[in-house]
Amino acid sequence: MQIVEAAAVAGSAVHEVRSAPGKRKAPYVVLDQQGVLVVYKPPHWTMTTTMEMPRNTSVQAWLGDSFGNFYPYLQQDPLQAGLVQRLDVETSGPVVVATRPDTFRKVGFNSKK
């Protein structure tokens, strides 16, 4: 749920709208099949490319912590964590994650065609 504030500017039809995220939902797995995870990324979770990422909202950290024991490939490179693509921090949606090096090469290569 989002909190939205709107204020009318006196004498005009212009409105200022500010939005603040509600409770952060954790990512979750939509599909786990043949070396590929499809993960739903909620808004405001990061998919950064630096080690200076906020761990509590990092998709890579969540993948490593949640699935690293089952899929060791996700912990080999903590910045990549098997991610085949990234979404902006404000964007929510499905993200493809390879759980094995061979599927990372296949899925990553095929997505560039």
Backbone as XML, in Angstrom:
<?xml version="1.0"?>
<chain id="A" units="angstrom">
  <residue number="1" name="MET">
    <atom name="N" x="0.835" y="-1.173" z="0.000"/>
    <atom name="CA" x="0.000" y="0.000" z="0.000"/>
    <atom name="C" x="0.883" y="1.240" z="0.000"/>
  </residue>
  <residue number="2" name="GLN">
    <atom name="N" x="0.550" y="2.228" z="-0.800"/>
    <atom name="CA" x="1.339" y="3.439" z="-0.861"/>
    <atom name="C" x="0.600" y="4.584" z="-0.200"/>
  </residue>
  <residue number="3" name="ILE">
    <atom name="N" x="1.386" y="5.472" z="0.405"/>
    <atom name="CA" x="0.839" y="6.689" z="0.978"/>
    <atom name="C" x="1.046" y="7.778" z="-0.057"/>
  </residue>
  <residue number="4" name="VAL">
    <atom name="N" x="-0.026" y="8.419" z="-0.468"/>
    <atom name="CA" x="0.064" y="9.448" z="-1.494"/>
    <atom name="C" x="-0.473" y="10.747" z="-0.922"/>
  </residue>
  <residue number="5" name="GLU">
    <atom name="N" x="0.306" y="11.815" z="-1.091"/>
    <atom name="CA" x="-0.117" y="13.140" z="-0.657"/>
    <atom name="C" x="-0.255" y="14.019" z="-1.889"/>
  </residue>
  <residue number="6" name="ALA">
    <atom name="N" x="-1.351" y="14.741" z="-1.990"/>
    <atom name="CA" x="-1.550" y="15.658" z="-3.107"/>
    <atom name="C" x="-1.963" y="17.008" z="-2.564"/>
  </residue>
  <residue number="7" name="ALA">
    <atom name="N" x="-1.405" y="18.047" z="-3.130"/>
    <atom name="CA" x="-1.748" y="19.400" z="-2.710"/>
    <atom name="C" x="-2.052" y="20.229" z="-3.942"/>
  </residue>
  <residue number="8" name="ALA">
    <atom name="N" x="-3.212" y="20.875" z="-3.953"/>
    <atom name="CA" x="-3.574" y="21.728" z="-5.081"/>
    <atom name="C" x="-2.823" y="23.044" z="-4.961"/>
  </residue>
  <residue number="9" name="VAL">
    <atom name="N" x="-2.307" y="23.515" z="-6.074"/>
    <atom name="CA" x="-1.653" y="24.809" z="-6.114"/>
    <atom name="C" x="-2.760" y="25.857" z="-6.263"/>
  </residue>
  <residue number="10" name="ALA">
    <atom name="N" x="-2.764" y="26.851" z="-5.383"/>
    <atom name="CA" x="-3.837" y="27.852" z="-5.357"/>
    <atom name="C" x="-4.048" y="28.475" z="-6.730"/>
  </residue>
  <residue number="11" name="GLY">
    <atom name="N" x="-5.291" y="28.473" z="-7.182"/>
    <atom name="CA" x="-5.661" y="29.130" z="-8.428"/>
    <atom name="C" x="-5.281" y="28.375" z="-9.683"/>
  </residue>
  <residue number="12" name="SER">
    <atom name="N" x="-4.889" y="27.132" z="-9.587"/>
    <atom name="CA" x="-4.542" y="26.386" z="-10.802"/>
    <atom name="C" x="-4.960" y="24.930" z="-10.644"/>
  </residue>
  <residue number="13" name="ALA">
    <atom name="N" x="-4.850" y="24.205" z="-11.735"/>
    <atom name="CA" x="-5.227" y="22.795" z="-11.728"/>
    <atom name="C" x="-4.011" y="21.898" z="-11.527"/>
  </residue>
  <residue number="14" name="VAL">
    <atom name="N" x="-2.858" y="22.480" z="-11.173"/>
    <atom name="CA" x="-1.623" y="21.720" z="-11.004"/>
    <atom name="C" x="-1.614" y="21.091" z="-9.613"/>
  </residue>
  <residue number="15" name="HIS">
    <atom name="N" x="-1.259" y="19.825" z="-9.540"/>
    <atom name="CA" x="-1.195" y="19.113" z="-8.275"/>
    <atom name="C" x="0.208" y="18.563" z="-8.076"/>
  </residue>
  <residue number="16" name="GLU">
    <atom name="N" x="0.693" y="18.644" z="-6.870"/>
    <atom name="CA" x="1.965" y="18.019" z="-6.523"/>
    <atom name="C" x="1.634" y="16.698" z="-5.854"/>
  </residue>
  <residue number="17" name="VAL">
    <atom name="N" x="2.222" y="15.636" z="-6.331"/>
    <atom name="CA" x="1.952" y="14.314" z="-5.770"/>
    <atom name="C" x="3.267" y="13.729" z="-5.286"/>
  </residue>
  <residue number="18" name="ARG">
    <atom name="N" x="3.295" y="13.310" z="-4.036"/>
    <atom name="CA" x="4.465" y="12.638" z="-3.476"/>
    <atom name="C" x="4.019" y="11.248" z="-3.066"/>
  </residue>
  <residue number="19" name="SER">
    <atom name="N" x="4.851" y="10.305" z="-3.321"/>
    <atom name="CA" x="4.525" y="8.920" z="-3.005"/>
    <atom name="C" x="5.634" y="8.325" z="-2.152"/>
  </residue>
  <residue number="20" name="ALA">
    <atom name="N" x="5.264" y="7.584" z="-1.131"/>
    <atom name="CA" x="6.235" y="6.893" z="-0.280"/>
    <atom name="C" x="5.890" y="5.416" z="-0.275"/>
  </residue>
  <residue number="21" name="PRO">
    <atom name="N" x="6.886" y="4.551" z="-0.386"/>
    <atom name="CA" x="6.580" y="3.122" z="-0.400"/>
    <atom name="C" x="6.026" y="2.669" z="0.942"/>
  </residue>
  <residue number="22" name="GLY">
    <atom name="N" x="5.119" y="1.716" z="0.878"/>
    <atom name="CA" x="4.595" y="1.116" z="2.098"/>
    <atom name="C" x="5.578" y="0.078" z="2.605"/>
  </residue>
  <residue number="23" name="LYS">
    <atom name="N" x="5.088" y="-0.913" z="3.296"/>
    <atom name="CA" x="5.970" y="-1.976" z="3.787"/>
    <atom name="C" x="6.678" y="-2.629" z="2.620"/>
  </residue>
  <residue number="24" name="ARG">
    <atom name="N" x="7.963" y="-2.827" z="2.791"/>
    <atom name="CA" x="8.713" y="-3.495" z="1.726"/>
    <atom name="C" x="8.406" y="-4.976" z="1.749"/>
  </residue>
  <residue number="25" name="LYS">
    <atom name="N" x="8.015" y="-5.490" z="0.624"/>
    <atom name="CA" x="7.804" y="-6.923" z="0.490"/>
    <atom name="C" x="9.105" y="-7.544" z="0.013"/>
  </residue>
  <residue number="26" name="ALA">
    <atom name="N" x="9.355" y="-8.731" z="0.444"/>
    <atom name="CA" x="10.565" y="-9.441" z="0.029"/>
    <atom name="C" x="10.360" y="-10.025" z="-1.367"/>
  </residue>
  <residue number="27" name="PRO">
    <atom name="N" x="11.451" y="-10.205" z="-2.102"/>
    <atom name="CA" x="11.351" y="-10.923" z="-3.372"/>
    <atom name="C" x="10.863" y="-12.349" z="-3.127"/>
  </residue>
  <residue number="28" name="TYR">
    <atom name="N" x="10.371" y="-12.978" z="-4.174"/>
    <atom name="CA" x="9.972" y="-14.377" z="-4.056"/>
    <atom name="C" x="10.153" y="-15.071" z="-5.401"/>
  </residue>
  <residue number="29" name="VAL">
    <atom name="N" x="10.308" y="-16.391" z="-5.333"/>
    <atom name="CA" x="10.538" y="-17.193" z="-6.533"/>
    <atom name="C" x="9.211" y="-17.520" z="-7.189"/>
  </residue>
  <residue number="30" name="VAL">
    <atom name="N" x="9.143" y="-17.249" z="-8.487"/>
    <atom name="CA" x="7.964" y="-17.557" z="-9.285"/>
    <atom name="C" x="8.141" y="-18.901" z="-9.982"/>
  </residue>
  <residue number="31" name="LEU">
    <atom name="N" x="9.389" y="-19.193" z="-10.402"/>
    <atom name="CA" x="9.679" y="-20.423" z="-11.129"/>
    <atom name="C" x="11.084" y="-20.882" z="-10.774"/>
  </residue>
  <residue number="32" name="ASP">
    <atom name="N" x="11.254" y="-22.171" z="-10.565"/>
    <atom name="CA" x="12.556" y="-22.781" z="-10.309"/>
    <atom name="C" x="12.610" y="-24.027" z="-11.174"/>
  </residue>
  <residue number="33" name="GLN">
    <atom name="N" x="13.300" y="-23.912" z="-12.303"/>
    <atom name="CA" x="13.270" y="-25.015" z="-13.255"/>
    <atom name="C" x="14.527" y="-25.044" z="-14.109"/>
  </residue>
  <residue number="34" name="GLN">
    <atom name="N" x="15.137" y="-26.193" z="-14.238"/>
    <atom name="CA" x="16.237" y="-26.468" z="-15.166"/>
    <atom name="C" x="17.347" y="-25.418" z="-15.121"/>
  </residue>
  <residue number="35" name="GLY">
    <atom name="N" x="17.798" y="-25.067" z="-13.918"/>
    <atom name="CA" x="18.912" y="-24.152" z="-13.780"/>
    <atom name="C" x="18.545" y="-22.682" z="-13.874"/>
  </residue>
  <residue number="36" name="VAL">
    <atom name="N" x="17.258" y="-22.378" z="-13.840"/>
    <atom name="CA" x="16.809" y="-20.995" z="-13.939"/>
    <atom name="C" x="15.781" y="-20.712" z="-12.846"/>
  </residue>
  <residue number="37" name="LEU">
    <atom name="N" x="15.966" y="-19.584" z="-12.166"/>
    <atom name="CA" x="14.946" y="-19.064" z="-11.252"/>
    <atom name="C" x="14.334" y="-17.837" z="-11.906"/>
  </residue>
  <residue number="38" name="VAL">
    <atom name="N" x="13.042" y="-17.678" z="-11.763"/>
    <atom name="CA" x="12.402" y="-16.408" z="-12.082"/>
    <atom name="C" x="11.944" y="-15.861" z="-10.743"/>
  </residue>
  <residue number="39" name="VAL">
    <atom name="N" x="12.450" y="-14.680" z="-10.410"/>
    <atom name="CA" x="12.207" y="-14.062" z="-9.110"/>
    <atom name="C" x="11.419" y="-12.776" z="-9.323"/>
  </residue>
  <residue number="40" name="TYR">
    <atom name="N" x="10.400" y="-12.573" z="-8.497"/>
    <atom name="CA" x="9.690" y="-11.296" z="-8.514"/>
    <atom name="C" x="10.483" y="-10.306" z="-7.660"/>
  </residue>
  <residue number="41" name="LYS">
    <atom name="N" x="10.874" y="-9.175" z="-8.250"/>
    <atom name="CA" x="11.588" y="-8.118" z="-7.536"/>
    <atom name="C" x="10.600" y="-7.009" z="-7.196"/>
  </residue>
  <residue number="42" name="PRO">
    <atom name="N" x="10.393" y="-6.772" z="-5.898"/>
    <atom name="CA" x="9.513" y="-5.668" z="-5.508"/>
    <atom name="C" x="10.183" y="-4.314" z="-5.755"/>
  </residue>
  <residue number="43" name="PRO">
    <atom name="N" x="9.398" y="-3.243" z="-5.813"/>
    <atom name="CA" x="10.009" y="-1.927" z="-5.952"/>
    <atom name="C" x="10.878" y="-1.609" z="-4.738"/>
  </residue>
  <residue number="44" name="HIS">
    <atom name="N" x="11.897" y="-0.812" z="-4.974"/>
    <atom name="CA" x="12.820" y="-0.309" z="-3.955"/>
    <atom name="C" x="13.786" y="-1.367" z="-3.437"/>
  </residue>
  <residue number="45" name="TRP">
    <atom name="N" x="13.877" y="-2.509" z="-4.091"/>
    <atom name="CA" x="14.949" y="-3.474" z="-3.836"/>
    <atom name="C" x="16.013" y="-3.202" z="-4.882"/>
  </residue>
  <residue number="46" name="THR">
    <atom name="N" x="17.283" y="-3.213" z="-4.479"/>
    <atom name="CA" x="18.362" y="-2.837" z="-5.384"/>
    <atom name="C" x="18.951" y="-4.043" z="-6.107"/>
  </residue>
  <residue number="47" name="MET">
    <atom name="N" x="19.491" y="-3.747" z="-7.269"/>
    <atom name="CA" x="20.237" y="-4.728" z="-8.060"/>
    <atom name="C" x="21.511" y="-4.013" z="-8.501"/>
  </residue>
  <residue number="48" name="THR">
    <atom name="N" x="22.308" y="-3.608" z="-7.525"/>
    <atom name="CA" x="23.450" y="-2.746" z="-7.790"/>
    <atom name="C" x="24.632" y="-3.520" z="-8.345"/>
  </residue>
  <residue number="49" name="THR">
    <atom name="N" x="25.594" y="-2.751" z="-8.833"/>
    <atom name="CA" x="26.811" y="-3.337" z="-9.402"/>
    <atom name="C" x="28.042" y="-2.952" z="-8.595"/>
  </residue>
  <residue number="50" name="THR">
    <atom name="N" x="27.852" y="-2.512" z="-7.348"/>
    <atom name="CA" x="28.978" y="-2.174" z="-6.486"/>
    <atom name="C" x="28.841" y="-2.923" z="-5.164"/>
  </residue>
  <residue number="51" name="MET">
    <atom name="N" x="29.941" y="-3.038" z="-4.449"/>
    <atom name="CA" x="29.903" y="-3.706" z="-3.147"/>
    <atom name="C" x="29.275" y="-2.810" z="-2.078"/>
  </residue>
  <residue number="52" name="GLU">
    <atom name="N" x="29.045" y="-1.559" z="-2.390"/>
    <atom name="CA" x="28.454" y="-0.628" z="-1.436"/>
    <atom name="C" x="26.934" y="-0.636" z="-1.542"/>
  </residue>
  <residue number="53" name="MET">
    <atom name="N" x="26.355" y="-1.808" z="-1.619"/>
    <atom name="CA" x="24.907" y="-1.916" z="-1.746"/>
    <atom name="C" x="24.273" y="-2.107" z="-0.374"/>
  </residue>
  <residue number="54" name="PRO">
    <atom name="N" x="23.070" y="-1.564" z="-0.185"/>
    <atom name="CA" x="22.374" y="-1.798" z="1.082"/>
    <atom name="C" x="21.937" y="-3.250" z="1.170"/>
  </residue>
  <residue number="55" name="ARG">
    <atom name="N" x="22.532" y="-3.994" z="2.043"/>
    <atom name="CA" x="22.310" y="-5.430" z="2.121"/>
    <atom name="C" x="20.859" y="-5.814" z="2.427"/>
  </residue>
  <residue number="56" name="ASN">
    <atom name="N" x="20.173" y="-5.022" z="3.220"/>
    <atom name="CA" x="18.815" y="-5.390" z="3.631"/>
    <atom name="C" x="17.791" y="-5.283" z="2.504"/>
  </residue>
  <residue number="57" name="THR">
    <atom name="N" x="18.123" y="-4.597" z="1.396"/>
    <atom name="CA" x="17.220" y="-4.533" z="0.246"/>
    <atom name="C" x="17.936" y="-4.918" z="-1.047"/>
  </residue>
  <residue number="58" name="SER">
    <atom name="N" x="18.982" y="-5.713" z="-0.948"/>
    <atom name="CA" x="19.740" y="-6.146" z="-2.118"/>
    <atom name="C" x="19.217" y="-7.487" z="-2.612"/>
  </residue>
  <residue number="59" name="VAL">
    <atom name="N" x="18.828" y="-7.532" z="-3.879"/>
    <atom name="CA" x="18.362" y="-8.793" z="-4.468"/>
    <atom name="C" x="19.484" y="-9.818" z="-4.466"/>
  </residue>
  <residue number="60" name="GLN">
    <atom name="N" x="20.719" y="-9.379" z="-4.773"/>
    <atom name="CA" x="21.842" y="-10.305" z="-4.780"/>
    <atom name="C" x="22.071" y="-10.919" z="-3.401"/>
  </residue>
  <residue number="61" name="ALA">
    <atom name="N" x="22.032" y="-10.099" z="-2.347"/>
    <atom name="CA" x="22.222" y="-10.616" z="-0.987"/>
    <atom name="C" x="21.095" y="-11.572" z="-0.624"/>
  </residue>
  <residue number="62" name="TRP">
    <atom name="N" x="19.869" y="-11.225" z="-0.993"/>
    <atom name="CA" x="18.721" y="-12.093" z="-0.720"/>
    <atom name="C" x="18.881" y="-13.442" z="-1.419"/>
  </residue>
  <residue number="63" name="LEU">
    <atom name="N" x="19.322" y="-13.419" z="-2.682"/>
    <atom name="CA" x="19.535" y="-14.671" z="-3.415"/>
    <atom name="C" x="20.596" y="-15.527" z="-2.732"/>
  </residue>
  <residue number="64" name="GLY">
    <atom name="N" x="21.725" y="-14.919" z="-2.390"/>
    <atom name="CA" x="22.803" y="-15.668" z="-1.740"/>
    <atom name="C" x="22.383" y="-16.225" z="-0.392"/>
  </residue>
  <residue number="65" name="ASP">
    <atom name="N" x="21.723" y="-15.409" z="0.419"/>
    <atom name="CA" x="21.288" y="-15.847" z="1.747"/>
    <atom name="C" x="20.196" y="-16.909" z="1.675"/>
  </residue>
  <residue number="66" name="SER">
    <atom name="N" x="19.264" y="-16.741" z="0.748"/>
    <atom name="CA" x="18.107" y="-17.634" z="0.674"/>
    <atom name="C" x="18.377" y="-18.932" z="-0.085"/>
  </residue>
  <residue number="67" name="PHE">
    <atom name="N" x="19.219" y="-18.860" z="-1.106"/>
    <atom name="CA" x="19.389" y="-20.019" z="-1.993"/>
    <atom name="C" x="20.831" y="-20.439" z="-2.210"/>
  </residue>
  <residue number="68" name="GLY">
    <atom name="N" x="21.782" y="-19.730" z="-1.596"/>
    <atom name="CA" x="23.198" y="-20.018" z="-1.810"/>
    <atom name="C" x="23.621" y="-21.408" z="-1.398"/>
  </residue>
  <residue number="69" name="ASN">
    <atom name="N" x="23.033" y="-21.955" z="-0.341"/>
    <atom name="CA" x="23.381" y="-23.323" z="0.073"/>
    <atom name="C" x="22.857" y="-24.347" z="-0.925"/>
  </residue>
  <residue number="70" name="PHE">
    <atom name="N" x="21.719" y="-24.069" z="-1.522"/>
    <atom name="CA" x="21.125" y="-24.993" z="-2.484"/>
    <atom name="C" x="21.718" y="-24.804" z="-3.887"/>
  </residue>
  <residue number="71" name="TYR">
    <atom name="N" x="22.022" y="-23.544" z="-4.233"/>
    <atom name="CA" x="22.620" y="-23.204" z="-5.523"/>
    <atom name="C" x="23.919" y="-22.434" z="-5.272"/>
  </residue>
  <residue number="72" name="PRO">
    <atom name="N" x="25.045" y="-23.114" z="-5.064"/>
    <atom name="CA" x="26.315" y="-22.446" z="-4.750"/>
    <atom name="C" x="26.759" y="-21.421" z="-5.797"/>
  </residue>
  <residue number="73" name="TYR">
    <atom name="N" x="26.331" y="-21.589" z="-7.039"/>
    <atom name="CA" x="26.698" y="-20.635" z="-8.091"/>
    <atom name="C" x="26.267" y="-19.209" z="-7.739"/>
  </residue>
  <residue number="74" name="LEU">
    <atom name="N" x="25.179" y="-19.055" z="-7.004"/>
    <atom name="CA" x="24.673" y="-17.726" z="-6.636"/>
    <atom name="C" x="25.617" y="-16.991" z="-5.694"/>
  </residue>
  <residue number="75" name="GLN">
    <atom name="N" x="26.516" y="-17.714" z="-5.021"/>
    <atom name="CA" x="27.453" y="-17.093" z="-4.089"/>
    <atom name="C" x="28.848" y="-16.905" z="-4.675"/>
  </residue>
  <residue number="76" name="GLN">
    <atom name="N" x="29.108" y="-17.434" z="-5.871"/>
    <atom name="CA" x="30.443" y="-17.322" z="-6.465"/>
    <atom name="C" x="30.821" y="-15.883" z="-6.763"/>
  </residue>
  <residue number="77" name="ASP">
    <atom name="N" x="29.883" y="-15.099" z="-7.233"/>
    <atom name="CA" x="30.117" y="-13.676" z="-7.512"/>
    <atom name="C" x="28.978" y="-12.897" z="-6.869"/>
  </residue>
  <residue number="78" name="PRO">
    <atom name="N" x="29.210" y="-12.309" z="-5.696"/>
    <atom name="CA" x="28.117" y="-11.665" z="-4.968"/>
    <atom name="C" x="27.476" y="-10.485" z="-5.691"/>
  </residue>
  <residue number="79" name="LEU">
    <atom name="N" x="28.177" y="-9.877" z="-6.652"/>
    <atom name="CA" x="27.573" y="-8.783" z="-7.413"/>
    <atom name="C" x="26.700" y="-9.291" z="-8.546"/>
  </residue>
  <residue number="80" name="GLN">
    <atom name="N" x="27.052" y="-10.424" z="-9.124"/>
    <atom name="CA" x="26.269" y="-10.991" z="-10.226"/>
    <atom name="C" x="25.163" y="-11.888" z="-9.684"/>
  </residue>
  <residue number="81" name="ALA">
    <atom name="N" x="25.514" y="-12.789" z="-8.776"/>
    <atom name="CA" x="24.560" y="-13.718" z="-8.147"/>
    <atom name="C" x="23.642" y="-14.387" z="-9.158"/>
  </residue>
  <residue number="82" name="GLY">
    <atom name="N" x="24.160" y="-14.675" z="-10.340"/>
    <atom name="CA" x="23.370" y="-15.369" z="-11.348"/>
    <atom name="C" x="22.389" y="-14.502" z="-12.110"/>
  </residue>
  <residue number="83" name="LEU">
    <atom name="N" x="22.344" y="-13.202" z="-11.821"/>
    <atom name="CA" x="21.382" y="-12.319" z="-12.488"/>
    <atom name="C" x="21.668" y="-12.225" z="-13.979"/>
  </residue>
  <residue number="84" name="VAL">
    <atom name="N" x="20.654" y="-12.484" z="-14.771"/>
    <atom name="CA" x="20.791" y="-12.390" z="-16.220"/>
    <atom name="C" x="20.451" y="-10.978" z="-16.689"/>
  </residue>
  <residue number="85" name="GLN">
    <atom name="N" x="19.571" y="-10.293" z="-15.980"/>
    <atom name="CA" x="19.243" y="-8.903" z="-16.284"/>
    <atom name="C" x="18.935" y="-8.177" z="-14.984"/>
  </residue>
  <residue number="86" name="ARG">
    <atom name="N" x="18.824" y="-6.873" z="-15.051"/>
    <atom name="CA" x="18.556" y="-6.059" z="-13.868"/>
    <atom name="C" x="17.364" y="-5.146" z="-14.137"/>
  </residue>
  <residue number="87" name="LEU">
    <atom name="N" x="16.727" y="-4.723" z="-13.047"/>
    <atom name="CA" x="15.650" y="-3.740" z="-13.116"/>
    <atom name="C" x="16.050" y="-2.531" z="-12.280"/>
  </residue>
  <residue number="88" name="ASP">
    <atom name="N" x="15.560" y="-1.358" z="-12.656"/>
    <atom name="CA" x="15.805" y="-0.157" z="-11.861"/>
    <atom name="C" x="15.237" y="-0.339" z="-10.465"/>
  </residue>
  <residue number="89" name="VAL">
    <atom name="N" x="15.754" y="0.413" z="-9.512"/>
    <atom name="CA" x="15.353" y="0.263" z="-8.111"/>
    <atom name="C" x="13.854" y="0.502" z="-7.920"/>
  </residue>
  <residue number="90" name="GLU">
    <atom name="N" x="13.257" y="1.431" z="-8.653"/>
    <atom name="CA" x="11.837" y="1.716" z="-8.502"/>
    <atom name="C" x="10.947" y="0.689" z="-9.192"/>
  </residue>
  <residue number="91" name="THR">
    <atom name="N" x="11.518" y="-0.089" z="-10.085"/>
    <atom name="CA" x="10.746" y="-1.010" z="-10.918"/>
    <atom name="C" x="10.556" y="-2.351" z="-10.227"/>
  </residue>
  <residue number="92" name="SER">
    <atom name="N" x="9.348" y="-2.880" z="-10.357"/>
    <atom name="CA" x="9.073" y="-4.223" z="-9.868"/>
    <atom name="C" x="8.803" y="-5.120" z="-11.061"/>
  </residue>
  <residue number="93" name="GLY">
    <atom name="N" x="8.988" y="-6.422" z="-10.870"/>
    <atom name="CA" x="8.701" y="-7.355" z="-11.948"/>
    <atom name="C" x="9.587" y="-8.577" z="-11.896"/>
  </residue>
  <residue number="94" name="PRO">
    <atom name="N" x="9.426" y="-9.449" z="-12.894"/>
    <atom name="CA" x="10.206" y="-10.688" z="-12.918"/>
    <atom name="C" x="11.649" y="-10.451" z="-13.341"/>
  </residue>
  <residue number="95" name="VAL">
    <atom name="N" x="12.538" y="-11.216" z="-12.719"/>
    <atom name="CA" x="13.968" y="-11.157" z="-13.012"/>
    <atom name="C" x="14.439" y="-12.591" z="-13.220"/>
  </residue>
  <residue number="96" name="VAL">
    <atom name="N" x="15.210" y="-12.806" z="-14.274"/>
    <atom name="CA" x="15.741" y="-14.134" z="-14.576"/>
    <atom name="C" x="17.086" y="-14.301" z="-13.872"/>
  </residue>
  <residue number="97" name="VAL">
    <atom name="N" x="17.230" y="-15.428" z="-13.177"/>
    <atom name="CA" x="18.449" y="-15.739" z="-12.430"/>
    <atom name="C" x="18.908" y="-17.135" z="-12.833"/>
  </residue>
  <residue number="98" name="ALA">
    <atom name="N" x="20.148" y="-17.255" z="-13.257"/>
    <atom name="CA" x="20.720" y="-18.563" z="-13.576"/>
    <atom name="C" x="21.309" y="-19.162" z="-12.304"/>
  </residue>
  <residue number="99" name="THR">
    <atom name="N" x="21.036" y="-20.433" z="-12.070"/>
    <atom name="CA" x="21.546" y="-21.095" z="-10.869"/>
    <atom name="C" x="22.767" y="-21.961" z="-11.151"/>
  </residue>
  <residue number="100" name="ARG">
    <atom name="N" x="23.174" y="-22.010" z="-12.428"/>
    <atom name="CA" x="24.354" y="-22.785" z="-12.819"/>
    <atom name="C" x="25.119" y="-21.995" z="-13.882"/>
  </residue>
  <residue number="101" name="PRO">
    <atom name="N" x="26.427" y="-22.182" z="-13.957"/>
    <atom name="CA" x="27.211" y="-21.456" z="-14.970"/>
    <atom name="C" x="26.758" y="-21.756" z="-16.396"/>
  </residue>
  <residue number="102" name="ASP">
    <atom name="N" x="26.392" y="-23.003" z="-16.692"/>
    <atom name="CA" x="25.987" y="-23.343" z="-18.059"/>
    <atom name="C" x="24.691" y="-22.643" z="-18.444"/>
  </residue>
  <residue number="103" name="THR">
    <atom name="N" x="23.737" y="-22.542" z="-17.520"/>
    <atom name="CA" x="22.491" y="-21.843" z="-17.855"/>
    <atom name="C" x="22.727" y="-20.334" z="-17.932"/>
  </residue>
  <residue number="104" name="PHE">
    <atom name="N" x="23.676" y="-19.808" z="-17.139"/>
    <atom name="CA" x="23.983" y="-18.383" z="-17.244"/>
    <atom name="C" x="24.511" y="-18.071" z="-18.640"/>
  </residue>
  <residue number="105" name="ARG">
    <atom name="N" x="25.425" y="-18.903" z="-19.134"/>
    <atom name="CA" x="25.964" y="-18.686" z="-20.481"/>
    <atom name="C" x="24.870" y="-18.818" z="-21.533"/>
  </residue>
  <residue number="106" name="LYS">
    <atom name="N" x="24.022" y="-19.825" z="-21.426"/>
    <atom name="CA" x="22.964" y="-20.038" z="-22.424"/>
    <atom name="C" x="21.909" y="-18.939" z="-22.383"/>
  </residue>
  <residue number="107" name="VAL">
    <atom name="N" x="21.403" y="-18.631" z="-21.228"/>
    <atom name="CA" x="20.342" y="-17.633" z="-21.104"/>
    <atom name="C" x="20.888" y="-16.238" z="-21.405"/>
  </residue>
  <residue number="108" name="GLY">
    <atom name="N" x="22.066" y="-15.923" z="-20.881"/>
    <atom name="CA" x="22.677" y="-14.620" z="-21.143"/>
    <atom name="C" x="22.986" y="-14.418" z="-22.596"/>
  </residue>
  <residue number="109" name="PHE">
    <atom name="N" x="23.503" y="-15.445" z="-23.249"/>
    <atom name="CA" x="23.824" y="-15.347" z="-24.682"/>
    <atom name="C" x="22.568" y="-15.221" z="-25.521"/>
  </residue>
  <residue number="110" name="ASN">
    <atom name="N" x="21.551" y="-16.041" z="-25.238"/>
    <atom name="CA" x="20.322" y="-16.010" z="-26.028"/>
    <atom name="C" x="19.556" y="-14.704" z="-25.855"/>
  </residue>
  <residue number="111" name="SER">
    <atom name="N" x="19.638" y="-14.070" z="-24.699"/>
    <atom name="CA" x="18.899" y="-12.825" z="-24.482"/>
    <atom name="C" x="19.503" y="-11.656" z="-25.270"/>
  </residue>
  <residue number="112" name="LYS">
    <atom name="N" x="20.742" y="-11.797" z="-25.746"/>
    <atom name="CA" x="21.397" y="-10.729" z="-26.489"/>
    <atom name="C" x="21.139" y="-10.825" z="-27.990"/>
  </residue>
  <residue number="113" name="LYS">
    <atom name="N" x="20.470" y="-11.860" z="-28.427"/>
    <atom name="CA" x="20.201" y="-12.015" z="-29.860"/>
    <atom name="C" x="19.090" y="-11.083" z="-30.300"/>
  </residue>
</chain>
